[in-house]
Amino acid sequence: MDRAPGLSVRLKLTLSYAGFLMLAGVLLLAAVWVFLLRYVPERAMLFNPDDKLNGVFPVRSVLLEVFAPRAAAVLAFLLVFGLLGGWILAGRMLAPLTRVTNATRMAANGRLAHRIRLPGRKDEFRELADAFDTMLARLEAHVAEQQRFAANASHELRTPLAISKTLLDVARTDPSRATGELIDRLHAVNTRAIDLTEALLLLSRADRRSFTREHVDLSLIAEEATETLLPLAEKHGVAIETSGDVTPTVGSQALLLQLTTNLVHNAIVHNLPEQGTVWVRTSVRPGTVALTVENTGETLTPELVSTLTEPFRRGTERIHTDHAGVGLGLAIVKTITHAHDGTLTITPRSAGGIRITVELPATTPHAEW
């Protein structure tokens, strides 16, 4: 934004300091003069034994002639002292703000790794500097995450296109090849590309929070998601157990259903080869409602679990099975949770598998439903 040039803050503070000091000096001199007037008569009789200075003299007039030049000299000294002292003090006071301004310019030029790290005890400027450092750290992490996401998304979108091109090149060089198999493979590759594109659009929509909020019940959403995925669970030999209370919250019915579906889907797919179990529970906590999805499976380390919400991470390796998804399941869950002002907690189970808990703000009592 273009602004008209104006006085610097340092100069304004200097003038303020000098003006205040001048005002205080004027008030002090005025008080001294008023005090003198109370005890000094307007005229006085002076008597000298030598009869040289006998008579009546205007004492106040003489006193004013003596007081006025000295008062003017004091005010001039206060003006010079106020300007010099105010300039120095204002410079010292605004030095931290200069560092914040320089850091802001560096961040505007793309240098997000710079930190102010203002020394000294806590005050308003140091709170501002610390808040700015925290913002820079989050912004740097967000930019790095977005760069990784863009690179991974480009790679994931490039893969089905490259496969389709290869299949078409093979069909063009070998006209006698059966077209049925080619069509089936192209259909599978195209379906995967569409799923990935829809997942990216859903992730973007949730991240922008461009959705209508309404009263929802997580327990009903959990039931709908488990019923939808029950055939997939039976195919994988996984048992699903649901339990819990009515959990009222406010949010998007479609997005929260997508969140729950992703959690249950991952719990089914990433499970034991046989005799696996998935537990889906809803509960009410002080001020929040919680959805917990827990499953059996391989033993995972906390370090690995902490990376599962990154886009295109699929456990210990990149897998491409019929139900492996596109690697955005938990990333979408994380984004939807944050868009609903909730928290996502992922912890490994000691017996194998993971426990994922989504906490969302609770609404008012059930009577308003």
N, C-alpha and C positions, 0 to 999 in steps of 0.2 A: 504494500500500500504506500503510495506517494504522499508524504506529508510536508507541509510548509515548515521551513526551518524555524527553530525557536531556541530559547535559552536552555542551556544544559541544566541538569538537576543539581550539579555541583555549584553552579553559579547561583541558582535559585536558593539553595541552602545557605550559601555564603551571604547573600543579601538578607536572608531571613535572620541569620545569626547577628549580623551587623545591625540590622534594624531593631531587633529585640534589645541588643546591648545599648544602642542609642536611646531607645525608649526608657530603659531602666535608668540610664544616666540622667536623662531629663527629669524623670520622676524623683530621683535622689536629690538632684540639685534644687528642684522646686521645693522638696520637703525641707532641705536645709535653709532655703531662703524664707519659707513660711515660719520655720522655727526661730530664725533670727528676728523676724518682724515682731514676734510676740514679746521679745525682751529688749528690743532696741527702740527707744522713743524716736518720734519723728524729728524733734528738735531738742537740743540740750544746751544748758548754760555752762560755759566753760570759764573758769576763773584762774588767772595766773597772777602770782604775787607781784610780778614785774609789770603788771598792767599792760602787757603787750598783746595778749590773746583773749582779753575779756570780751564776753558777748554771747549771743545766741547763735548756734550753728545747726544747719540741716544734717543731722547724723545719718538719716536713712539715704539721702541722696549721695553722700560721700561713700557710704558703705556699698551702694549699688554701683558706683563708678569703680570701686575696687573689686567687687565680686564678679561683675559681668565679664571682664576680659579673662579672668581665670576660669570662670565657668565655660566660656567658649573654648579655651585651650583644652580643658578636660574633655569636652564633647568631641573636639577634633581628634584627640588621642584615642578616645573610645571608638570613633569611626574607623580610624586606621587599624587599631588593634582588632576590632570586630571583623573587618574585611580580611586581614591577613590570617587571623586565628580561625575564622569561619572557613576560609578556603582550605586551610590545612586539615581542620577537623572533618570537613565534608569529604575531602579526598580519602582520608582514612576510613570514614564510615562507608563510603561507596566502593571501596576496593573489592570487597567480596562480590558486589553486584557486577563489577567489571569482569570478574572471572566467570560469572554465570553467563554474561552476555557473550563473551568469547567462546565459551563452550557451546552456546546456542548456535552461533555462526558456524562452528566446526560441525555440529550435528546437521545443520542445514546443507552443508557441503558433502554430507555422506559419511563423515567420520564419527560413527556411532560408538566406537570403542573408547573414545575419550571420556574421562571422568573428572569432575571438579575436585572432589575430595578436600573440601574446605576444612582446614584445621581449626582448633579452638573449641570452646565450650558451646553448648546449645543456645542459640538465639534465633531471631526471625530469619536472618540471612542464611544461617547454617541449616535451618529447617528447609528453606527454599533450595539450597544446594543439594541436600540429601534427597529431597523429593525429585529433583531434576536428575540426579544420578540414578535413582531407582527407575525413573521413566526411561532413561537412556538404556539401562540394562534390559528392561522388558522390551523396548523397541528393537534393540539389537537382536535379542532372542527371537522376536516375532519375525523380523526380516530374514534371519537365517533360516527359520522354519519355513517361511514362505518360499525362499529360494530352493531349499531341499524339496519342498512339495512340488514346485514347478518343474524341477529336474525329474523327479520321480514320475509325475503325471505325464510329462513328455515322453519318458521312456515307456510307460505303460500304454499310452495311446499309440505310440509308434509300433509296438509289438504286434497288435492285431492287423494293423495296416501292412506291415512287412510280411506277415504270414499270408494275408490275402493276396498280395502282389506275387509272392512265390507260388502260391497255388494256381493263380491265373497264368503265370509264365509257364508253369509245367503243363497246364492244359493246352496252352497255345502251341507249345513245341511237340506235344504228344496228342494229336487229335483223336487217336484211337482209344484213349484212356476213358474209362467209365465215368460218366458225368454225375451219377448218383452219389458216389463217395465224395466227389469234389463239392457238390452242392451241400451235402451234410456238413462237411468241414467248414465251408464258407459260412454256413448258417451259424455254426457254433462260434466261429471267430467273430462274426458280426454281432451276435447276441452278447458276447463278452464286451465288445467295444461299446455297445449301447448301455449295458449295465454300468460300465465305468463312467460313461458320460453322465448318466442319470445320478450316479453317486456324487460326482463332482458338482453337479448343479444343486443337489440337496445340501451338500457341505457348504456351498456358497450362500444358499438361501438361509440356512441356520446361522451362519456366521454374521450375516447382515441383520439378523433378528427381524426380518420382514415377514412376520406371521401374526395372525390374530390370536389373542389370548382368550381362553374360555375356561370354565370350570371343568376339570377332568378328575377321574378316579384312577389312580395307578393300578389298583387291584383289578379293575375291569379291563384295563389295557393289557395287563399281564395275562389274564385269562384268554383274551383274544389272540395274543401273540402265540401262546403255547398251543392253542387249538389249531392255529394255522400251521405251525411247524410240527405238529404231532406225527404226520406221515413221514417226514424226514427223520424224526427221532426213531420211529419204528424201523425204518430202513437201516439205520445205523445201529440198531439194537440198544438204544439209550432210553432209559426210563426218566420221565419228567414228573417231579413232585412239586405241586404248588400249594401255598398256604399264605396266610396273612390277614390283615385287617383292611378296612376301608381307608384309603389314603387320599384324601382330597387335596388337590393343588390347582394351580392356574397355569395354563400353557397351551401349546398347540396339540390338539388331539392327534393329528397326523404325524407330527415330528416325534412326539413321545411314543407313539406306536412304532415308528421306525427305530427309535432308540431301543425299545424293549425287544423288538424283533431281531435286531442286530445282536444284542446280548445273548438271547436264547439260541439264535442260529450259531454263533461262535461256540457257545457252550456245548452244542450238539456235535458240531463238526470236529472241534478240537477236544476229543474225549478219548476214552479207552477204546481199543479195537472191538471189545465186546463187554457186555455187562456194565456199561457206563451209566452214570446217573447225573441228572441236572436238577438242582433245587432252585425254585423261583419263589421268593418271599417278599411280601410288602409289610411295612411296619410304620407306626407313628412314633415319632420322637419329639422331644421338646422343641417346638418351633419349626420342625421339618417333617417330611415324610420320606421314606426310604424304600427303594427297590433294590433287592439283593439277588444276584444270579450267581450260583455256585455250581461247579462241576468237578467231576473226577477227571483224571488225566495224568500226563507226565509231570514229574516234579520239576518246577521251574525256579530259577534263582531270582531274587529281588531285582538284580541288575537287568535281567531280561524282561521282567514284568514291567519295569519302569519305562521301557521303550515301546510297549505294545500299542500305545495310543498314537504313535507317530504314523503318518500316512504310509501305506504300502508295506507295513511290517506285518508278517504273518508267522509269529512265533519264532522258532529257531531257524527257519529257512523260508524261501519263497516257494510256495507250493502252488500247483495249478491242477486241482482236481475239479470234478464237476460241481462241487459245492464249496470251493475254496474262497469264493468271493473275489473282490478286486483289491483287497488290502486296505479298504477304507472303513471297515466296520466300526472299530473302536475309535478311529479318528472322528467319524460322524457322531458317535456316542458322546465323545468329549465335547465336540462343538455344540451339540444340542443341549447338553447339560449346562455348559457355560452360558448359552443363550437364554436359559431359563433360570439364571442366577443360582445354579446348584453346584454341587461338588461331586467329583468322581474319584473313587478310591479303589485301587486294584492291589490285592495282596495275594501272594502264593499260599496255597494250602500245604500243610506239612505232609499230608497223605497224598499229595499230587493234585494237579488242577489249580484253578484260581478262584478267588472270590471277588466279585465286582459289585460295588455298592454305589448307587446314585441317590444323593440326597437333594431334595427340592424344597423350597419354602412351602410350609403348610398354609392352608386357607383357614377361614373362620370356621366355627363349629358346624357340624353336619346339618343342623336345623335350617341353615340358609340354602341348602342344596335343593 
